[in-house]
Amino acid sequence: MPVEFLGIAATHDGSETTARSGGAFDKEYTLRLARAHEDHGWDRVLFAYGSGSPDPAPAAAYIASRLDRLQILLAHRPNVSYPTFAAKTFATLDQISEGRLTVHFITGGNDHEQGREGDTLTKDQRYARTREYIQIVRKIWTTHEPFDHEGEHYRFHDFVSDVFPAQQPRPDISFGGSSPAAYAAGGAEADIYCLWGEPLEKTAEQIEAVKAAAKASGRTDVPRIQVAFRPIIAPTEELAWEKARRTVGAIEARKASGESVTRRHTGQANPQNSGSQRLIAIAEAGERYDRALWTPTATATGGAGNSNALVGTPETVAQALLDYYDLGVDILSARGYDLLGDAIDFGRHVIPVVREEVAKRDAERAARGARPLAAVRG
């Protein structure tokens, strides 16, 4: 598939603009939101991780056992379980989903959030641990004979798993980050490298940094690139911008009332992670970039996570996404502020336009005797 779409598998209906209406894990809403993605053209959904949030692995298993096509991106922090245990969990989930799992490894960019679950390593130590963890999990997935491991962070002897992934040889590994240490780790280990939405020029620079890191690690291939946005769409440009301003107003109102507007509130005003620092710097330099990128949503949340918006009609937002596709991005992540309604609208009005245009471009390349763009990137 030349282009893929990633949505969010939230376990409740809250967002930065609206407080949740029930508990942290609303089983019915979780299924309803996932089904909306499956029914409206999305490829996969992310089960995110937070120190106090519902465990994403059983939530993902719940969805996988009830839906037939939707793929799963499971976020996992290496500090929360030993890699031998995690590898079996992932393999079991891949069996439950009949080969629909990708695992996203989170190194952790905030000491306060990591410390909530007892992680006291420095950032550089965490990256080294993540690389070792990924290497162990990959080996467990593909090794049928007992083996020993003596590493910097993990030691075990005579281990062999009795459960293996449905996908052969293994599920894909996803990774993200915007620091040199992240590029080095992800460039070496990841099948998919995830970025937050930035202006086209800066995104192109990050893609080149990932490619350079992959080459420096000795790889002959490069990770696929994923970029994440917060789309704000409406039937006309005027209505879309009115909606965008209302969105920021709702975020600011919640903050003024003392509510936490982010899923994983860290208790710190200034973010430690490079990705959030970049988003804040971009927002300070300007509100609007390129065709539709808008930064006040990032400003309002302190650069927390995926927070830059794409604003406009469905056609405008689709064309903006195609600009990123032309840079080499073939996984497009999108999450609105009305999680359910926006997932349906985006699936109905944006995804078909992007898919049609990508197919058209690949057909034109084929007619010229060139390989499809996705094949060139690989």
DOTI-544630 format. One record per residue (C-alpha): x, y, z; residue in three letters. Coordinates in nm, 4 decimals, always signed. Layout:
// residues N
ATOM        xx        yy        zz  miti
ATOM         X         Y         Z   Ala
...
// end
This chain:
// residues 378
ATOM        xx        yy        zz  miti
ATOM   +0.0000   +0.0000   +0.0000   Met
ATOM   +0.1628   +0.3278   -0.1068   Pro
ATOM   +0.0029   +0.5440   +0.1615   Val
ATOM   -0.1415   +0.4520   +0.5018   Glu
ATOM   -0.3494   +0.6357   +0.7611   Phe
ATOM   -0.3068   +0.6082   +1.1372   Leu
ATOM   -0.5755   +0.7207   +1.3811   Gly
ATOM   -0.6096   +0.7116   +1.7587   Ile
ATOM   -0.7556   +0.4302   +1.9684   Ala
ATOM   -0.8645   +0.6377   +2.2666   Ala
ATOM   -1.0189   +0.4561   +2.5612   Thr
ATOM   -1.2530   +0.7455   +2.6461   His
ATOM   -1.4099   +1.0480   +2.4771   Asp
ATOM   -1.1984   +1.3220   +2.6357   Gly
ATOM   -0.9554   +1.5443   +2.4466   Ser
ATOM   -0.7727   +1.8731   +2.4935   Glu
ATOM   -1.0982   +2.0583   +2.4266   Thr
ATOM   -1.3459   +1.8442   +2.6212   Thr
ATOM   -1.3352   +1.6619   +2.9531   Ala
ATOM   -1.4164   +1.2935   +2.9345   Arg
ATOM   -1.7719   +1.1942   +3.0201   Ser
ATOM   -1.6887   +0.8737   +3.2072   Gly
ATOM   -1.4041   +0.6597   +3.3315   Gly
ATOM   -1.0551   +0.6243   +3.1885   Ala
ATOM   -1.1517   +0.2981   +3.0186   Phe
ATOM   -1.4906   +0.3145   +2.8510   Asp
ATOM   -1.5198   -0.0230   +2.6790   Lys
ATOM   -1.8138   +0.0694   +2.4580   Glu
ATOM   -1.6590   +0.3976   +2.3429   Tyr
ATOM   -1.3237   +0.2296   +2.2738   Thr
ATOM   -1.4911   -0.0203   +2.0426   Leu
ATOM   -1.7156   +0.2418   +1.8810   Arg
ATOM   -1.4179   +0.4656   +1.7993   Leu
ATOM   -1.2099   +0.1789   +1.6623   Ala
ATOM   -1.5010   +0.0567   +1.4500   Arg
ATOM   -1.5481   +0.4095   +1.3106   Ala
ATOM   -1.1856   +0.3996   +1.1936   His
ATOM   -1.2260   +0.0562   +1.0372   Glu
ATOM   -1.5472   +0.1560   +0.8623   Asp
ATOM   -1.4100   +0.4824   +0.7213   His
ATOM   -1.0903   +0.3859   +0.5449   Gly
ATOM   -0.8245   +0.4087   +0.8156   Trp
ATOM   -0.5472   +0.1486   +0.8167   Asp
ATOM   -0.4488   +0.1337   +1.1840   Arg
ATOM   -0.4971   +0.3005   +1.5205   Val
ATOM   -0.2518   +0.3871   +1.7960   Leu
ATOM   -0.2990   +0.2576   +2.1474   Phe
ATOM   -0.0965   +0.5187   +2.3349   Ala
ATOM   +0.0850   +0.4811   +2.6663   Tyr
ATOM   +0.0736   +0.6997   +2.9767   Gly
ATOM   +0.1954   +0.6257   +3.3275   Ser
ATOM   -0.1536   +0.6368   +3.4789   Gly
ATOM   -0.3566   +0.5469   +3.1712   Ser
ATOM   -0.5303   +0.2142   +3.1001   Pro
ATOM   -0.2894   -0.0571   +2.9893   Asp
ATOM   -0.2882   -0.0423   +2.6082   Pro
ATOM   -0.2062   -0.4107   +2.5466   Ala
ATOM   -0.5314   -0.5648   +2.6783   Pro
ATOM   -0.7274   -0.2756   +2.5285   Ala
ATOM   -0.5674   -0.3563   +2.1925   Ala
ATOM   -0.6463   -0.7261   +2.2353   Ala
ATOM   -1.0087   -0.6349   +2.3046   Tyr
ATOM   -1.0321   -0.4409   +1.9779   Ile
ATOM   -0.8354   -0.6969   +1.7768   Ala
ATOM   -1.0751   -0.9735   +1.8797   Ser
ATOM   -1.3799   -0.7751   +1.7666   Arg
ATOM   -1.2673   -0.6113   +1.4415   Leu
ATOM   -1.1484   -0.7849   +1.1270   Asp
ATOM   -0.9275   -0.5444   +0.9336   Arg
ATOM   -0.8061   -0.2587   +1.1512   Leu
ATOM   -0.4352   -0.2809   +1.2294   Gln
ATOM   -0.2886   -0.1950   +1.5691   Ile
ATOM   +0.0044   +0.0246   +1.6676   Leu
ATOM   +0.0821   -0.0588   +2.0309   Leu
ATOM   +0.2907   +0.1910   +2.2278   Ala
ATOM   +0.5277   +0.0398   +2.4825   His
ATOM   +0.7827   +0.1831   +2.7269   Arg
ATOM   +1.0772   -0.0494   +2.7945   Pro
ATOM   +1.0948   +0.0551   +3.1608   Asn
ATOM   +0.7620   -0.1095   +3.2476   Val
ATOM   +0.8437   -0.4761   +3.1773   Ser
ATOM   +1.1307   -0.7126   +3.1069   Tyr
ATOM   +1.1880   -0.7739   +2.7343   Pro
ATOM   +1.1319   -1.1509   +2.7635   Thr
ATOM   +0.7857   -1.0851   +2.9051   Phe
ATOM   +0.7066   -0.8090   +2.6563   Ala
ATOM   +0.8104   -1.0164   +2.3544   Ala
ATOM   +0.5613   -1.2881   +2.4549   Lys
ATOM   +0.2881   -1.0295   +2.5111   Thr
ATOM   +0.3457   -0.8829   +2.1650   Phe
ATOM   +0.3569   -1.2253   +1.9988   Ala
ATOM   +0.0323   -1.3262   +2.1691   Thr
ATOM   -0.1362   -1.0047   +2.0571   Leu
ATOM   -0.0119   -1.0583   +1.7025   Asp
ATOM   -0.1719   -1.4037   +1.7118   Gln
ATOM   -0.4999   -1.2605   +1.8481   Ile
ATOM   -0.5043   -0.9974   +1.5731   Ser
ATOM   -0.3972   -1.2474   +1.3053   Glu
ATOM   -0.0891   -1.0484   +1.2128   Gly
ATOM   -0.2141   -0.6907   +1.2495   Arg
ATOM   +0.0339   -0.5650   +1.5124   Leu
ATOM   +0.3086   -0.3034   +1.4970   Thr
ATOM   +0.4937   -0.2121   +1.8186   Val
ATOM   +0.5926   +0.1483   +1.8895   His
ATOM   +0.8793   +0.1706   +2.1396   Phe
ATOM   +0.8858   +0.4850   +2.3551   Ile
ATOM   +1.2173   +0.5842   +2.5107   Thr
ATOM   +1.0618   +0.8631   +2.7179   Gly
ATOM   +1.1436   +1.2326   +2.6893   Gly
ATOM   +1.0401   +1.3557   +3.0332   Asn
ATOM   +1.2147   +1.2580   +3.3574   Asp
ATOM   +0.9081   +1.3390   +3.5686   His
ATOM   +0.6767   +1.1145   +3.3654   Glu
ATOM   +0.9330   +0.8315   +3.3571   Gln
ATOM   +0.9882   +0.8629   +3.7314   Gly
ATOM   +0.6204   +0.8039   +3.7977   Arg
ATOM   +0.6870   +0.4367   +3.7246   Glu
ATOM   +1.0277   +0.4146   +3.8852   Gly
ATOM   +1.2477   +0.4921   +3.5845   Asp
ATOM   +1.5506   +0.6921   +3.7036   Thr
ATOM   +1.7816   +0.6570   +3.4028   Leu
ATOM   +1.9096   +0.9615   +3.2167   Thr
ATOM   +1.7870   +1.0301   +2.8641   Lys
ATOM   +2.1035   +0.8902   +2.7024   Asp
ATOM   +2.0831   +0.5792   +2.9210   Gln
ATOM   +1.7199   +0.5348   +2.8205   Arg
ATOM   +1.8091   +0.5393   +2.4510   Tyr
ATOM   +2.0776   +0.2756   +2.5066   Ala
ATOM   +1.8286   +0.0643   +2.7000   Arg
ATOM   +1.5643   +0.0989   +2.4257   Thr
ATOM   +1.8074   -0.0199   +2.1591   Arg
ATOM   +1.9065   -0.3213   +2.3669   Glu
ATOM   +1.5393   -0.3927   +2.4415   Tyr
ATOM   +1.4388   -0.3824   +2.0739   Ile
ATOM   +1.7262   -0.6114   +1.9791   Gln
ATOM   +1.6209   -0.8644   +2.2436   Ile
ATOM   +1.2535   -0.8559   +2.1440   Val
ATOM   +1.3418   -0.8983   +1.7778   Arg
ATOM   +1.5632   -1.1985   +1.8578   Lys
ATOM   +1.2968   -1.3616   +2.0762   Ile
ATOM   +1.0420   -1.3237   +1.7957   Trp
ATOM   +1.2671   -1.4996   +1.5453   Thr
ATOM   +1.4716   -1.7504   +1.7503   Thr
ATOM   +1.3479   -2.1018   +1.8220   His
ATOM   +1.6479   -2.2156   +2.0250   Glu
ATOM   +1.7305   -2.1126   +2.3850   Pro
ATOM   +1.9831   -1.8305   +2.4140   Phe
ATOM   +2.1620   -1.6227   +2.6769   Asp
ATOM   +2.1913   -1.2469   +2.6902   His
ATOM   +2.4495   -1.0408   +2.8796   Glu
ATOM   +2.3953   -0.6720   +2.8089   Gly
ATOM   +2.4266   -0.3354   +2.9749   Glu
ATOM   +2.0661   -0.3331   +3.0972   His
ATOM   +1.9402   -0.6922   +3.0706   Tyr
ATOM   +2.0783   -1.0350   +3.1580   Arg
ATOM   +1.9088   -1.3709   +3.1250   Phe
ATOM   +1.9979   -1.7319   +3.0438   His
ATOM   +1.8559   -2.0194   +2.8439   Asp
ATOM   +1.5426   -1.8355   +2.7315   Phe
ATOM   +1.3211   -1.9422   +2.4426   Val
ATOM   +0.9623   -1.8401   +2.3828   Ser
ATOM   +0.6869   -2.0864   +2.3012   Asp
ATOM   +0.4705   -1.8241   +2.1306   Val
ATOM   +0.5713   -1.6499   +1.8085   Phe
ATOM   +0.4129   -1.3720   +1.6031   Pro
ATOM   +0.1666   -1.4551   +1.3288   Ala
ATOM   +0.3622   -1.2214   +1.0991   Gln
ATOM   +0.6755   -1.3691   +0.9522   Gln
ATOM   +0.9464   -1.3050   +1.0216   Pro
ATOM   +0.8118   -1.0546   +1.2789   Arg
ATOM   +0.5918   -0.7463   +1.3332   Pro
ATOM   +0.7258   -0.4061   +1.2372   Asp
ATOM   +0.9025   -0.1896   +1.4933   Ile
ATOM   +0.8072   +0.1765   +1.5210   Ser
ATOM   +1.0109   +0.4498   +1.6880   Phe
ATOM   +0.9987   +0.8278   +1.7265   Gly
ATOM   +1.1946   +1.1291   +1.8414   Gly
ATOM   +1.3537   +1.4512   +1.7232   Ser
ATOM   +1.6969   +1.4540   +1.8880   Ser
ATOM   +2.0291   +1.3268   +1.7479   Pro
ATOM   +2.0136   +1.0383   +1.9967   Ala
ATOM   +1.6655   +0.9486   +1.8714   Ala
ATOM   +1.7716   +0.9601   +1.5064   Tyr
ATOM   +2.0683   +0.7321   +1.5863   Ala
ATOM   +1.8578   +0.4761   +1.7756   Ala
ATOM   +1.5582   +0.4775   +1.5432   Gly
ATOM   +1.7678   +0.4983   +1.2311   Gly
ATOM   +1.9446   +0.1809   +1.3366   Ala
ATOM   +1.6528   -0.0209   +1.4756   Glu
ATOM   +1.3160   +0.0963   +1.3384   Ala
ATOM   +1.1083   -0.0167   +1.0446   Asp
ATOM   +0.8930   +0.2976   +1.0848   Ile
ATOM   +1.0203   +0.6336   +1.2091   Tyr
ATOM   +0.7574   +0.8687   +1.3537   Cys
ATOM   +0.7696   +1.2475   +1.3489   Leu
ATOM   +0.5329   +1.5181   +1.4694   Trp
ATOM   +0.3985   +1.7546   +1.2061   Gly
ATOM   +0.6391   +2.0397   +1.1314   Glu
ATOM   +0.6775   +2.2722   +0.8310   Pro
ATOM   +0.7790   +2.0964   +0.5121   Leu
ATOM   +1.1357   +2.2279   +0.5168   Glu
ATOM   +1.2011   +2.1074   +0.8695   Lys
ATOM   +1.0330   +1.7735   +0.8044   Thr
ATOM   +1.2608   +1.7213   +0.5043   Ala
ATOM   +1.5619   +1.7931   +0.7278   Glu
ATOM   +1.4435   +1.5356   +0.9808   Gln
ATOM   +1.3891   +1.2724   +0.7121   Ile
ATOM   +1.7452   +1.3247   +0.5914   Glu
ATOM   +1.8723   +1.2934   +0.9501   Ala
ATOM   +1.6922   +0.9589   +0.9882   Val
ATOM   +1.8301   +0.8345   +0.6565   Lys
ATOM   +2.1834   +0.9407   +0.7523   Ala
ATOM   +2.1534   +0.7634   +1.0871   Ala
ATOM   +2.0311   +0.4457   +0.9171   Ala
ATOM   +2.3257   +0.4557   +0.6775   Lys
ATOM   +2.5718   +0.5246   +0.9611   Ala
ATOM   +2.4425   +0.2160   +1.1439   Ser
ATOM   +2.5293   -0.0023   +0.8458   Gly
ATOM   +2.1761   -0.0478   +0.7125   Arg
ATOM   +2.1183   -0.0756   +0.3406   Thr
ATOM   +1.7508   +0.0214   +0.3766   Asp
ATOM   +1.5815   +0.3112   +0.5567   Val
ATOM   +1.2784   +0.3302   +0.7880   Pro
ATOM   +0.9432   +0.4297   +0.6462   Arg
ATOM   +0.8438   +0.7791   +0.7617   Ile
ATOM   +0.5277   +0.8659   +0.9538   Gln
ATOM   +0.4167   +1.2230   +1.0332   Val
ATOM   +0.1345   +1.3227   +1.2695   Ala
ATOM   -0.1097   +1.6153   +1.2568   Phe
ATOM   -0.4294   +1.7469   +1.4167   Arg
ATOM   -0.6629   +1.8156   +1.1205   Pro
ATOM   -0.9328   +2.0811   +1.1577   Ile
ATOM   -1.1653   +2.0617   +0.8571   Ile
ATOM   -1.4919   +2.2267   +0.7518   Ala
ATOM   -1.6876   +2.2713   +0.4264   Pro
ATOM   -1.5317   +2.6152   +0.3560   Thr
ATOM   -1.2010   +2.7803   +0.4411   Glu
ATOM   -1.3798   +3.0466   +0.6458   Glu
ATOM   -1.5644   +2.7868   +0.8526   Leu
ATOM   -1.2457   +2.5847   +0.9013   Ala
ATOM   -1.0582   +2.8834   +1.0420   Trp
ATOM   -1.3508   +2.9725   +1.2670   Glu
ATOM   -1.3441   +2.6132   +1.3928   Lys
ATOM   -0.9684   +2.6355   +1.4478   Ala
ATOM   -1.0025   +2.9489   +1.6594   Arg
ATOM   -1.2840   +2.7885   +1.8608   Arg
ATOM   -1.0610   +2.4873   +1.9187   Thr
ATOM   -0.7805   +2.6958   +2.0665   Val
ATOM   -1.0369   +2.8904   +2.2696   Gly
ATOM   -1.1686   +2.5655   +2.4181   Ala
ATOM   -0.8164   +2.4505   +2.5073   Ile
ATOM   -0.7385   +2.7846   +2.6725   Glu
ATOM   -1.0674   +2.7790   +2.8630   Ala
ATOM   -0.9902   +2.4367   +3.0073   Arg
ATOM   -0.6428   +2.5508   +3.1079   Lys
ATOM   -0.7846   +2.8638   +3.2729   Ala
ATOM   -1.0172   +2.6465   +3.4798   Ser
ATOM   -0.7208   +2.4493   +3.6112   Gly
ATOM   -0.7822   +2.1318   +3.4093   Glu
ATOM   -0.5027   +1.9302   +3.2532   Ser
ATOM   -0.5529   +1.9433   +2.8766   Val
ATOM   -0.3034   +1.6749   +2.7811   Thr
ATOM   -0.3386   +1.3009   +2.8129   Arg
ATOM   -0.0117   +1.2621   +3.0032   Arg
ATOM   +0.0254   +1.5752   +3.2145   His
ATOM   +0.3834   +1.5921   +3.3435   Thr
ATOM   +0.3567   +1.8631   +3.6046   Gly
ATOM   +0.6240   +2.0698   +3.4267   Gln
ATOM   +0.5762   +2.3928   +3.2344   Ala
ATOM   +0.8791   +2.3556   +3.0050   Asn
ATOM   +0.9073   +2.0309   +2.8063   Pro
ATOM   +1.2317   +1.8345   +2.8231   Gln
ATOM   +1.1860   +1.6383   +2.5020   Asn
ATOM   +1.3306   +1.7716   +2.1791   Ser
ATOM   +1.0113   +1.7171   +1.9800   Gly
ATOM   +0.8034   +1.9477   +2.2001   Ser
ATOM   +1.0832   +2.2030   +2.2154   Gln
ATOM   +1.0899   +2.2085   +1.8350   Arg
ATOM   +0.7121   +2.2580   +1.8152   Leu
ATOM   +0.7273   +2.5507   +2.0568   Ile
ATOM   +1.0143   +2.7125   +1.8669   Ala
ATOM   +0.8284   +2.6729   +1.5374   Ile
ATOM   +0.5164   +2.8283   +1.6912   Ala
ATOM   +0.7156   +3.1210   +1.8281   Glu
ATOM   +0.8535   +3.1831   +1.4790   Ala
ATOM   +0.5100   +3.1927   +1.3142   Gly
ATOM   +0.1471   +3.0816   +1.3213   Glu
ATOM   +0.1042   +2.9591   +0.9640   Arg
ATOM   +0.3333   +2.7595   +0.7386   Tyr
ATOM   +0.3110   +2.6132   +0.3914   Asp
ATOM   -0.0354   +2.5248   +0.2648   Arg
ATOM   -0.2275   +2.4661   +0.5892   Ala
ATOM   -0.0009   +2.4097   +0.8921   Leu
ATOM   -0.1158   +2.6093   +1.1977   Trp
ATOM   +0.0781   +2.6244   +1.5251   Thr
ATOM   -0.1461   +2.7900   +1.7929   Pro
ATOM   -0.2799   +2.4472   +1.8909   Thr
ATOM   +0.0776   +2.3501   +1.9820   Ala
ATOM   +0.1261   +2.6755   +2.1713   Thr
ATOM   -0.1930   +2.6205   +2.3687   Ala
ATOM   -0.0815   +2.2748   +2.4866   Thr
ATOM   +0.2838   +2.3594   +2.5446   Gly
ATOM   +0.3940   +2.1488   +2.2504   Gly
ATOM   +0.2516   +1.8368   +2.4099   Ala
ATOM   +0.2716   +1.5480   +2.1683   Gly
ATOM   +0.1110   +1.5620   +1.8268   Asn
ATOM   -0.0282   +1.9170   +1.8402   Ser
ATOM   +0.0269   +2.1117   +1.5168   Asn
ATOM   -0.2910   +2.1457   +1.3120   Ala
ATOM   -0.3738   +2.1334   +0.9412   Leu
ATOM   -0.6617   +2.3737   +0.8802   Val
ATOM   -0.8903   +2.4077   +0.5792   Gly
ATOM   -1.1436   +2.2321   +0.3626   Thr
ATOM   -1.0998   +1.8574   +0.3107   Pro
ATOM   -0.9403   +1.9313   -0.0274   Glu
ATOM   -0.6926   +2.1778   +0.1259   Thr
ATOM   -0.5947   +1.9381   +0.4030   Val
ATOM   -0.5648   +1.6502   +0.1544   Ala
ATOM   -0.3335   +1.8563   -0.0660   Gln
ATOM   -0.1261   +1.9521   +0.2406   Ala
ATOM   -0.0886   +1.5842   +0.3284   Leu
ATOM   +0.0158   +1.5107   -0.0289   Leu
ATOM   +0.2915   +1.7702   +0.0072   Asp
ATOM   +0.4329   +1.5551   +0.2879   Tyr
ATOM   +0.3843   +1.2408   +0.0819   Tyr
ATOM   +0.5946   +1.4017   -0.1892   Asp
ATOM   +0.8719   +1.4524   +0.0688   Leu
ATOM   +0.8832   +1.0799   +0.1390   Gly
ATOM   +0.6156   +1.0378   +0.4054   Val
ATOM   +0.3899   +0.7388   +0.3406   Asp
ATOM   +0.2202   +0.6968   +0.6810   Ile
ATOM   -0.0047   +0.9887   +0.7714   Leu
ATOM   -0.1222   +1.0125   +1.1303   Ser
ATOM   -0.4255   +1.2277   +1.2114   Ala
ATOM   -0.6341   +1.2886   +1.5227   Arg
ATOM   -0.9058   +1.5468   +1.5652   Gly
ATOM   -1.0390   +1.7055   +1.8823   Tyr
ATOM   -1.3834   +1.5477   +1.8603   Asp
ATOM   -1.2287   +1.2030   +1.8395   Leu
ATOM   -1.5235   +1.0102   +1.7005   Leu
ATOM   -1.6823   +1.2748   +1.4780   Gly
ATOM   -1.3509   +1.3918   +1.3361   Asp
ATOM   -1.2371   +1.0354   +1.2615   Ala
ATOM   -1.5534   +0.9807   +1.0593   Ile
ATOM   -1.5316   +1.3149   +0.8763   Asp
ATOM   -1.1626   +1.2717   +0.7941   Phe
ATOM   -1.2269   +0.9185   +0.6711   Gly
ATOM   -1.5155   +1.0268   +0.4520   Arg
ATOM   -1.3757   +1.3476   +0.3071   His
ATOM   -0.9927   +1.3479   +0.3228   Val
ATOM   -0.8656   +0.9907   +0.2996   Ile
ATOM   -1.0336   +0.9136   -0.0375   Pro
ATOM   -0.8860   +1.2293   -0.1943   Val
ATOM   -0.5340   +1.1455   -0.0782   Val
ATOM   -0.5593   +0.7829   -0.1898   Arg
ATOM   -0.6900   +0.8831   -0.5314   Glu
ATOM   -0.4120   +1.1351   -0.5851   Glu
ATOM   -0.1423   +0.8915   -0.4704   Val
ATOM   -0.2766   +0.6239   -0.7064   Ala
ATOM   -0.2792   +0.8785   -0.9873   Lys
ATOM   +0.0824   +0.9747   -0.9210   Arg
ATOM   +0.1937   +0.6126   -0.9103   Asp
ATOM   +0.0102   +0.5430   -1.2371   Ala
ATOM   +0.1825   +0.8400   -1.4015   Glu
ATOM   +0.5204   +0.7166   -1.2814   Arg
ATOM   +0.4437   +0.3670   -1.4103   Ala
ATOM   +0.3480   +0.5117   -1.7479   Ala
ATOM   +0.6885   +0.6806   -1.7628   Arg
ATOM   +0.8576   +0.3516   -1.6803   Gly
ATOM   +0.9551   +0.4623   -1.3290   Ala
ATOM   +0.8971   +0.2649   -1.0100   Arg
ATOM   +0.6171   +0.3749   -0.7752   Pro
ATOM   +0.7331   +0.6372   -0.5275   Leu
ATOM   +0.6848   +0.3995   -0.2335   Ala
ATOM   +0.9199   +0.1475   -0.3959   Ala
ATOM   +1.1825   +0.4158   -0.4594   Val
ATOM   +1.1758   +0.5121   -0.0906   Arg
ATOM   +1.2217   +0.1569   +0.0276   Gly
// end
